[in-house]
Amino acid sequence: MNKLKYMCKLIQTFFVAVFACGALSAETPVWQPSPGHTQVPVWPKEPPDPQPVAGPEEMKTSSVEDAKLHVGGVKDSLVAGRPWLEVSNVCRPTMTVYSPKGKNTGVAVVVFPGGGYKVLAIDLEGTEAADWLTSKGITCVLLKYRVPFSGPYMDERRGRVYPKAPTALQDAQRTLGLVRLHAAEWHIDPHKIGVLGFSAGGHVAAGVSTHFEQRLYPAVDAADKESCRPDFAMVLFPGHLWVNEDRDPSTIYDEKFELRPDIHVTRQTPPTFLVQAENDDVDSVDESLAYYVALKNAGVPVEMHLYAEGGHAFALRRTKFPITEWPKLAERWLATMGMTSE
């Protein structure tokens, strides 16, 4: 089967599967990429370890309550004066490829939006990242990974446990393999494929940066024979990394900057770029610090930028805070890593 027929078959499978996740109706808006871009299913058939969802996939504009629960404790539903779009009940993950505007550097970045493993902030931490990357000659692959029930969850006896189901990490591993499989077709250098994750998506980025030697699912096709190790990682205000995240603040505890045991940093973990605000009241600065210390101790090239202010979920929207200029620092870092030229 040639590639065109293969892609058409995947897309047809996707639409059939979407209806299987839950009946769609004109009253249930579903996210679609901008004209000229097509969502492609990550899995040719049923994804592994399927989890139940409350209803059909849905997209809606953020509300005050959503902002508090998912993007993180903000006083209203606006980020930099604008609302954001959330996608919920994703049981059929997709990837959308955004090609560079103008010059193509050969670099590609798989983007993981945040949303607390409950929803996906699909524009704030998804398509807006694609706009930035493609303007710099970088291919963006936006992953709409499965939520909810794909990240850490609370157990009354054991505290927070990761993962309840390995679905988000499975989707990430599979997508890295697919991008490498199609690298020539998409004009990508297979040795210059990185990841970018925000909040819970930052946890996905750290997860795939440390879980690449073995797939968490049975091999499906040729894509699963490709490496799923990112060549670099950009991790912003990540969650679920610090071992003391669930401590009782009223008790005395040993404050160690240690990672949770499910994140295994080694010398083979890819070079990493970290950005964090010290006044983030959702994902503590200790999350990023713990990851930084582990990377440094393992001899992994790591660059971290800490800012006094910025809060959580600033993403790529410019505000008065200097932290929102981080994309310029990331561009310089990519150049120093040899991924792009100045």
BABA-861398 format. One record per residue (C-alpha): residue number from 1; residue in one letter; y negated, x, z negated. Coordinates in Angstrom, 3 decimals, always signed. Layout:
BEGIN
pos code v u w
NUM a Y X Z
...
***
This chain:
BEGIN
pos code v u w
1 m +0.000 +0.000 +0.000
2 n -3.352 +1.503 +1.001
3 k -6.212 +1.776 -1.483
4 l -8.136 -1.220 -0.098
5 k -5.137 -3.516 -0.424
6 y -4.407 -2.081 -3.867
7 m -7.952 -2.800 -5.106
8 c -7.890 -6.318 -3.656
9 k -4.598 -6.996 -5.391
10 l -6.022 -5.745 -8.695
11 i -9.077 -7.974 -8.379
12 q -6.921 -10.981 -7.521
13 t -4.731 -10.227 -10.538
14 f -7.859 -10.007 -12.714
15 f -9.104 -13.466 -11.831
16 v -5.672 -15.008 -12.348
17 a -5.446 -13.297 -15.727
18 v -8.915 -14.400 -16.801
19 f -7.792 -18.001 -16.525
20 a -4.697 -17.115 -18.530
21 c -6.916 -15.851 -21.398
22 g -8.570 -19.229 -21.714
23 a -9.774 -21.991 -19.452
24 l -13.134 -21.241 -17.880
25 s -15.773 -23.861 -17.281
26 a -19.288 -24.084 -15.966
27 e -20.402 -24.283 -19.604
28 t -18.882 -20.895 -20.483
29 p -20.966 -18.109 -18.918
30 v -19.018 -14.935 -18.173
31 w -20.615 -11.533 -17.687
32 q -20.792 -10.266 -14.135
33 p -22.230 -6.938 -13.007
34 s -25.285 -6.788 -10.772
35 p -24.833 -7.484 -7.041
36 g -23.027 -4.731 -5.212
37 h -20.719 -3.935 -8.126
38 t -17.298 -5.383 -8.876
39 q -15.271 -5.482 -12.057
40 v -11.848 -3.952 -11.524
41 p -9.025 -4.695 -13.975
42 v -7.921 -1.725 -16.042
43 w -4.319 -2.936 -16.124
44 p -2.443 -4.212 -13.017
45 k -0.512 -6.724 -15.111
46 e -0.542 -7.849 -18.738
47 p -2.213 -5.209 -20.959
48 p -0.038 -3.676 -23.674
49 d -0.138 -5.014 -27.222
50 p -1.999 -8.253 -26.367
51 q -3.942 -9.793 -29.244
52 p -4.859 -13.451 -29.735
53 v -8.436 -14.501 -29.024
54 a -10.308 -17.559 -30.225
55 g -11.157 -18.844 -26.765
56 p -12.199 -17.823 -23.257
57 e -14.293 -14.759 -22.632
58 e -17.934 -15.620 -23.199
59 m -21.372 -14.090 -22.794
60 k -24.453 -15.109 -24.725
61 t -27.832 -13.815 -25.795
62 s -27.918 -12.252 -29.237
63 s -28.903 -14.391 -32.202
64 v -30.224 -13.309 -35.583
65 e -26.788 -13.701 -37.123
66 d -25.138 -11.805 -34.275
67 a -27.589 -8.974 -34.707
68 k -26.774 -8.720 -38.407
69 l -23.041 -8.820 -37.878
70 h -22.467 -6.902 -34.694
71 v -25.319 -4.606 -33.726
72 g -26.125 -4.005 -37.300
73 g -28.299 -5.425 -39.973
74 v -31.537 -5.757 -38.055
75 k -34.021 -8.400 -39.126
76 d -34.025 -10.209 -35.823
77 s -32.080 -10.353 -32.572
78 l -34.455 -8.076 -30.666
79 v -34.128 -4.374 -29.898
80 a -37.388 -2.773 -28.773
81 g -38.816 -6.287 -28.483
82 r -36.070 -7.622 -26.219
83 p -32.818 -9.529 -26.798
84 w -29.443 -8.198 -25.756
85 l -26.318 -9.722 -24.247
86 e -23.022 -9.849 -26.069
87 v -19.590 -10.400 -24.549
88 s -16.831 -11.774 -26.764
89 n -13.118 -12.619 -26.515
90 v -12.265 -9.895 -24.024
91 c -8.510 -9.936 -23.432
92 r -8.531 -8.597 -19.846
93 p -10.435 -5.297 -19.868
94 t -12.301 -4.223 -16.758
95 m -14.193 -1.224 -15.477
96 t -17.245 -1.355 -13.249
97 v -18.268 +1.687 -11.217
98 y -21.966 +2.427 -10.727
99 s -22.555 +5.161 -8.160
100 p -25.487 +7.598 -8.393
101 k -28.864 +6.800 -6.890
102 g -29.645 +9.591 -4.446
103 k -28.165 +13.017 -5.222
104 n -24.611 +13.008 -6.581
105 t -23.907 +15.717 -9.169
106 g -20.179 +14.971 -9.176
107 v -20.366 +14.167 -12.887
108 a -18.974 +10.867 -14.197
109 v -19.365 +9.209 -17.592
110 v -17.205 +6.403 -18.966
111 v -19.405 +4.232 -21.204
112 f -18.136 +2.372 -24.286
113 p -20.624 -0.256 -25.576
114 g -20.744 -0.984 -29.286
115 g -20.509 -4.291 -31.094
116 g -18.498 -3.704 -34.257
117 y -15.175 -4.203 -32.450
118 k -16.098 -7.893 -32.458
119 v -18.246 -8.156 -29.328
120 l -19.671 -5.798 -26.704
121 a -23.419 -5.201 -26.343
122 i -22.898 -5.166 -22.607
123 d -26.476 -4.548 -21.449
124 l -28.069 -2.762 -24.419
125 e -25.269 -0.200 -24.627
126 g -23.722 -0.704 -21.206
127 t -25.653 -1.460 -18.045
128 e -28.824 +0.157 -19.390
129 a -26.838 +3.359 -19.863
130 a -25.630 +2.980 -16.272
131 d -29.241 +2.765 -15.070
132 w -30.071 +6.029 -16.830
133 l -26.968 +7.899 -15.693
134 t -27.122 +6.877 -12.042
135 s -30.807 +7.822 -11.873
136 k -29.713 +11.347 -12.802
137 g -27.045 +11.592 -10.106
138 i -24.173 +10.724 -12.441
139 t -21.491 +8.114 -11.763
140 c -21.186 +5.583 -14.578
141 v -17.955 +3.727 -15.279
142 l -18.678 +0.876 -17.674
143 l -15.599 -0.133 -19.655
144 k -15.386 -3.683 -20.939
145 y -12.670 -2.973 -23.480
146 r -10.748 -5.536 -25.489
147 v -12.386 -7.190 -28.499
148 p -11.929 -8.396 -31.160
149 f -9.057 -6.946 -33.241
150 s -9.109 -3.573 -31.477
151 g -10.602 -1.370 -34.207
152 p -10.504 -0.822 -37.966
153 y -9.831 -3.854 -40.119
154 m -9.796 -4.548 -43.837
155 d -6.557 -4.652 -45.792
156 e -6.856 -5.857 -49.386
157 r -4.438 -3.231 -50.651
158 r -5.215 -0.244 -48.426
159 g -8.881 -0.713 -47.574
160 r -9.946 -0.136 -43.987
161 v -7.089 +0.631 -41.635
162 y -7.338 +1.879 -38.058
163 p -6.282 +0.514 -35.767
164 k -5.126 -3.048 -36.273
165 a -4.002 -2.772 -32.667
166 p -4.601 +0.292 -30.468
167 t -6.012 -1.823 -27.650
168 a -9.517 -0.327 -27.289
169 l -8.117 +3.203 -27.336
170 q -5.404 +2.224 -24.858
171 d -8.082 +0.837 -22.527
172 a -10.087 +4.063 -22.882
173 q -7.098 +6.305 -22.147
174 r -6.120 +4.230 -19.142
175 t -9.670 +4.246 -17.748
176 l -9.986 +8.047 -17.968
177 g -6.761 +8.309 -15.984
178 l -7.963 +5.821 -13.382
179 v -11.245 +7.685 -12.900
180 r -9.394 +10.948 -12.313
181 l -6.966 +9.237 -9.943
182 h -9.864 +7.926 -7.857
183 a -12.101 +10.984 -8.261
184 a -12.088 +11.997 -4.599
185 e -12.673 +8.408 -3.448
186 w -15.619 +7.992 -5.831
187 h -17.041 +11.470 -5.122
188 i -16.385 +12.690 -8.659
189 d -15.431 +16.177 -9.836
190 p -12.213 +15.568 -11.841
191 h -13.254 +18.378 -14.187
192 k -16.609 +16.781 -15.012
193 i -15.633 +13.424 -16.487
194 g -17.097 +12.605 -19.890
195 v -17.560 +9.681 -22.243
196 l -20.556 +8.034 -23.907
197 g -20.135 +5.671 -26.842
198 f -22.457 +3.740 -29.132
199 s -21.587 +2.614 -32.684
200 a -18.032 +1.205 -32.473
201 g -18.031 +2.586 -28.931
202 g -18.841 +5.968 -30.479
203 h -15.658 +5.595 -32.476
204 v -13.788 +4.890 -29.229
205 a -15.339 +8.049 -27.736
206 a -14.206 +10.098 -30.744
207 g -10.797 +8.424 -30.548
208 v -10.152 +9.321 -26.919
209 s -11.564 +12.817 -27.567
210 t -8.825 +13.391 -30.134
211 h -5.970 +11.260 -28.750
212 f -5.299 +12.559 -25.245
213 e -2.036 +14.480 -25.422
214 q +0.055 +11.314 -25.433
215 r -0.639 +7.805 -24.171
216 l -0.437 +5.001 -26.711
217 y +1.436 +2.842 -24.192
218 p +4.294 +3.220 -21.695
219 a +3.200 +4.716 -18.383
220 v +2.293 +2.109 -15.766
221 d +1.633 +4.086 -12.595
222 a +0.169 +7.313 -11.197
223 a -3.055 +6.922 -13.195
224 d -1.093 +7.525 -16.385
225 k +0.070 +10.892 -15.078
226 e -3.547 +12.071 -14.975
227 s -5.181 +13.664 -18.004
228 c -7.098 +11.256 -20.238
229 r -8.974 +14.056 -22.022
230 p -12.750 +13.800 -21.547
231 d -14.472 +17.000 -20.439
232 f -17.375 +16.210 -22.765
233 a -18.464 +13.452 -25.135
234 m -21.785 +11.905 -26.154
235 v -21.458 +10.012 -29.433
236 l -24.337 +7.942 -30.815
237 f -24.525 +6.446 -34.314
238 p -20.710 +6.188 -34.559
239 g -18.859 +4.139 -37.138
240 h -15.439 +4.281 -38.827
241 l -15.233 +8.082 -38.961
242 w -16.061 +9.007 -42.557
243 v -13.195 +8.908 -45.041
244 n -15.478 +7.528 -47.782
245 e -16.889 +4.694 -45.681
246 d -15.282 +2.030 -47.863
247 r -16.016 +3.555 -51.249
248 d -17.323 +1.409 -54.065
249 p -20.952 +2.572 -54.446
250 s -20.877 +1.705 -58.168
251 t -18.187 +4.286 -58.907
252 i -18.198 +8.071 -58.998
253 y -16.500 +9.566 -55.961
254 d -15.911 +12.929 -54.382
255 e -18.375 +13.004 -51.498
256 k -16.611 +15.080 -48.880
257 f -17.618 +15.115 -45.251
258 e -14.072 +14.524 -44.088
259 l -12.828 +12.469 -41.218
260 r -10.365 +9.649 -41.481
261 p -6.847 +10.958 -40.899
262 d -6.507 +9.072 -37.599
263 i -9.164 +11.315 -35.983
264 h -7.462 +14.672 -35.377
265 v -10.041 +17.244 -34.278
266 t -8.607 +20.406 -32.716
267 r -9.920 +23.279 -30.646
268 q -9.061 +21.206 -27.566
269 t -11.430 +18.382 -28.558
270 p -14.145 +18.310 -25.861
271 p -17.709 +19.592 -26.409
272 t -19.695 +16.886 -28.152
273 f -23.316 +15.725 -28.377
274 l -24.261 +13.657 -31.455
275 v -27.367 +11.566 -32.203
276 q -28.010 +9.823 -35.514
277 a -30.877 +8.341 -37.540
278 e -30.857 +9.172 -41.239
279 n -32.063 +5.662 -42.106
280 d -29.201 +3.945 -40.256
281 d -28.081 +1.332 -42.772
282 v -25.083 +0.210 -40.727
283 d -23.212 +3.395 -39.845
284 s -24.160 +5.991 -42.427
285 v -25.376 +9.415 -41.385
286 d -22.232 +10.686 -43.126
287 e -20.160 +9.295 -40.234
288 s -21.804 +11.704 -37.801
289 l -21.963 +14.541 -40.328
290 a -18.238 +14.290 -41.021
291 y -17.472 +14.489 -37.310
292 y -19.929 +17.364 -36.814
293 v -18.396 +19.423 -39.622
294 a -14.861 +18.840 -38.316
295 l -15.874 +19.834 -34.784
296 k -17.685 +22.949 -35.995
297 n -14.784 +24.011 -38.206
298 a -12.407 +23.620 -35.266
299 g -14.579 +25.818 -33.063
300 v -15.584 +22.984 -30.733
301 p -19.051 +23.338 -29.131
302 v -21.165 +20.638 -30.770
303 e -24.853 +19.777 -30.736
304 m -26.222 +17.293 -33.254
305 h -29.679 +15.697 -33.452
306 l -30.721 +14.031 -36.713
307 y -33.892 +11.986 -36.999
308 a -35.545 +10.545 -40.085
309 e -36.098 +7.134 -38.518
310 g -34.596 +5.002 -35.802
311 g -32.137 +2.737 -37.580
312 h -29.128 +1.483 -35.685
313 a -28.515 +0.356 -32.102
314 f -31.669 +1.813 -30.554
315 a -29.562 +2.782 -27.529
316 l -31.762 +3.655 -24.534
317 r -34.709 +1.388 -25.252
318 r -37.876 +3.352 -25.919
319 t -39.801 +2.676 -29.108
320 k -42.384 +4.562 -31.164
321 f -39.620 +6.574 -32.822
322 p -38.887 +10.058 -31.395
323 i -35.138 +9.395 -31.586
324 t -35.392 +7.198 -28.500
325 e -36.175 +10.295 -26.433
326 w -32.598 +11.478 -26.905
327 p -31.631 +11.010 -23.208
328 k -33.833 +14.007 -22.301
329 l -31.971 +16.128 -24.841
330 a -28.647 +14.893 -23.475
331 e -29.686 +15.827 -19.935
332 r -30.573 +19.335 -21.094
333 w -27.273 +19.592 -22.976
334 l -25.293 +18.556 -19.893
335 a -27.059 +21.301 -17.962
336 t -26.335 +23.948 -20.619
337 m -22.682 +22.849 -20.590
338 g -22.577 +23.530 -16.857
339 m -22.004 +19.889 -15.955
340 t -25.304 +19.484 -14.114
341 s -28.035 +21.816 -12.898
342 e -31.561 +21.852 -14.335
***
